[in-house]
Amino acid sequence: MNRTSSVVRETSFRYPDTWLVRPRIRLYGDRLELTGWRFTGRHRRVIELSEIASIKWWSGVNHAANLDLHLDDGEQLSLWVKGPGLWRFKITEHAPDIEEQNPSLKQNVAAPTA
């Protein structure tokens, strides 16, 4: 399999329920790579963009996650990344068949009352 080697976007990330040292998420033209270190050793997960069925994101800091990737096998992978809207844009730019689920700048925010 021919791999795209140029990093399109990179930042730190976190899983809502798993602690990693030096976690990094990297977007390549054909895949996401999530890396970091656990007490048991190195963590590395590769997700082909073709395996992502849909993506959902939201803004705000009071969330354990702000980017959900729904994979073809039914798994939902929740992450917290800086700039989730930009990540959604860049991922769908390289995989335009991914369905966007309710993209929103604000969720769960009460409207101001007069």
C-alpha positions as CSV (number, residue, x, y, z in Angstrom):
1,M,0.0,0.0,0.0
2,N,1.3,3.4,-1.0
3,R,1.4,5.7,2.0
4,T,1.2,9.5,2.0
5,S,4.1,10.7,4.0
6,S,3.5,14.5,4.3
7,V,1.8,15.7,7.5
8,V,-1.2,17.9,6.7
9,R,-2.0,18.9,10.3
10,E,-0.6,18.0,13.7
11,T,-1.4,18.8,17.3
12,S,-1.8,17.2,20.7
13,F,-5.0,15.4,21.6
14,R,-6.6,13.5,24.4
15,Y,-9.0,10.6,24.8
16,P,-11.7,11.3,27.4
17,D,-10.8,8.2,29.5
18,T,-7.2,7.3,28.7
19,W,-4.1,9.1,29.9
20,L,-1.2,9.5,27.5
21,V,2.2,11.2,27.7
22,R,3.1,13.4,24.7
23,P,-0.1,12.5,22.7
24,R,0.0,13.6,19.1
25,I,-2.6,13.4,16.3
26,R,-1.3,13.7,12.7
27,L,-3.4,13.9,9.6
28,Y,-1.9,12.6,6.4
29,G,-3.6,12.6,3.0
30,D,-4.9,9.1,3.6
31,R,-5.0,8.5,7.3
32,L,-4.9,9.7,10.9
33,E,-2.2,8.6,13.3
34,L,-2.7,8.9,17.0
35,T,0.5,8.3,19.1
36,G,1.6,8.7,22.7
37,W,3.0,6.8,25.6
38,R,1.3,4.8,28.3
39,F,2.7,3.2,31.4
40,T,2.7,-0.1,29.4
41,G,4.6,1.4,26.4
42,R,4.0,3.2,23.2
43,H,0.5,3.8,21.9
44,R,-0.1,4.1,18.2
45,R,-3.3,3.9,16.3
46,V,-3.8,4.4,12.6
47,I,-7.2,5.1,11.1
48,E,-7.5,5.2,7.4
49,L,-9.7,8.1,6.2
50,S,-11.7,5.6,4.2
51,E,-12.8,3.9,7.4
52,I,-14.5,7.1,8.8
53,A,-18.2,7.1,8.1
54,S,-19.1,10.4,9.7
55,I,-17.6,13.1,11.8
56,K,-19.1,15.4,14.5
57,W,-17.5,18.3,16.2
58,W,-18.4,21.1,18.7
59,S,-16.7,24.0,20.3
60,G,-16.3,24.8,24.0
61,V,-13.9,23.8,26.7
62,N,-16.3,22.1,29.2
63,H,-16.4,18.8,27.3
64,A,-14.3,15.7,27.7
65,A,-14.3,15.4,23.9
66,N,-15.0,17.8,21.0
67,L,-14.5,15.6,17.9
68,D,-16.3,12.3,17.3
69,L,-15.3,10.0,14.5
70,H,-17.8,7.3,13.6
71,L,-16.0,4.4,11.9
72,D,-17.4,2.0,9.4
73,D,-17.3,-0.9,11.9
74,G,-19.6,1.0,14.3
75,E,-17.0,2.2,16.7
76,Q,-17.3,5.8,17.9
77,L,-13.9,7.4,18.7
78,S,-14.1,10.5,20.9
79,L,-11.2,12.9,21.1
80,W,-10.4,16.3,22.4
81,V,-8.3,18.4,20.0
82,K,-7.5,22.0,19.6
83,G,-9.5,23.6,16.8
84,P,-12.0,20.8,16.2
85,G,-13.8,22.7,13.4
86,L,-10.5,23.0,11.5
87,W,-9.8,19.3,12.0
88,R,-13.2,18.4,10.6
89,F,-12.6,20.7,7.6
90,K,-9.1,19.2,6.9
91,I,-10.3,15.6,7.3
92,T,-13.3,16.1,5.0
93,E,-11.1,18.0,2.5
94,H,-9.0,14.8,2.1
95,A,-12.0,12.4,2.3
96,P,-15.1,14.3,0.9
97,D,-17.3,11.2,1.3
98,I,-17.4,11.5,5.0
99,E,-20.8,12.6,6.3
100,E,-20.9,15.6,8.7
101,Q,-23.3,15.1,11.6
102,N,-24.7,18.4,12.8
103,P,-21.7,20.7,12.5
104,S,-22.1,23.5,14.9
105,L,-20.2,26.3,16.5
106,K,-22.3,26.2,19.6
107,Q,-24.1,23.4,21.3
108,N,-25.9,23.3,24.7
109,V,-25.7,27.0,25.1
110,A,-28.8,28.7,26.4
111,A,-30.0,31.7,24.3
112,P,-29.8,35.0,26.2
113,T,-33.1,36.3,27.4
114,A,-34.3,39.9,27.2
